[in-house]
Amino acid sequence: MFSKENLHHAYFIESEKTAALAELEAFLKDAFGIVRQGHPDVHYAEYESLGIDESRALQDMQSMKPLMGDRKIFILAADAITSEAQNSLLKVFEEPTPGTHFFVISSSQRILLPTLRSRMVVVSRASAANKDARAEARKFIPMSPKARLTFVAPVIEEKDKARAEDFLQAVVAELSAGGLAKAGPVRAAAVKEILSLIRYLKDRSPSLKLILERAALLNF
């Protein structure tokens, strides 16, 4: 996935988070002896939606000198990134401070604006299940609310929590394609609501029926 001798300064990893993080951690340890947990020059953060305030904080952090060695590593797992945040990161991702490397992990590169994508190396590790979920999401979004309720009924019947989460993440990626500003206020509000539903889905005993039916009735 990565080259020690020619490590780029900005990567977008299109993958399920846990698998991508494990592969990235193994590379950093083998190539540079860097262990993520507890390392002062490794910044790891997870975002439902990475916004302008977070992007400005990242700009400030990347401008600082490393405390150990000569590298700073930023690992950012994001379900969505606002257009304002992406625009503010353009210069940083094009010319970060020396020795700084960004790794952005998300389920779909469709959340990226073309201008930001052009400054990154895109590495796709999307699984077959993830690709299937995105295909389902593209069918789901233009449907009427009634048709959407019928569409999600099999997932509810199966009580497949993992499939439900993959599906909702795919809907977020499709609705966010090209940036939330381009998507418009209605879709931006829907993305915010679905991210909340995904959070509820992670509870110990979530109601798939309530969560998926709520998503089906949203305005896109």
WONOR-V564293 format. One record per helix or strand of 3 or more residues. SS is the DSSP state (A for helix, B for strand). FROM is the first residue (numbers start at 0). LEN is the number of residues. Records with the same first field share a line. If there is no record, write none. Layout:
# WONOR-V564293
SS->FROM-LEN, FROM-LEN
This chain:
# WONOR-V564293
B->9-5, 41-9, 71-10, 99-7, 120-4
A->16-16, 51-11, 82-12, 108-3, 113-4, 127-14, 144-14, 160-15, 179-4, 184-17, 207-9
